[in-house]
Amino acid sequence: MLQERIQDKAFIDLMFKALKVGYRIKGQFFNSEIAKEGMSPILANVLLHKLDLFMTNIKTDFDLGKRHRINPEYKRL
């Protein structure tokens, strides 16, 4: 999805490498949280934005008519 909008191959490669990198504290190596979870918060937002656009398009198929049907239970009360 990043490649759809970003044409810089070096930047895309850097993003993938950043997902795999770990870090070292006092000589002890830790896997990055990004690698453990499989996705960074920024990339998650990119994916969720794409999902939002997709759902907005689908929603139009379900928007029929101008009035909502009144719930029978509401009418009864």
Secondary structure, 3 states (H helix, E strand, C coil): CHHHHCCCHHHHHHHHHHHHCEEEECCEEEECHHHHHCCCHHHHHHHHHHHHHHHHHHHHHHCCCCCCCCCHHHHHC
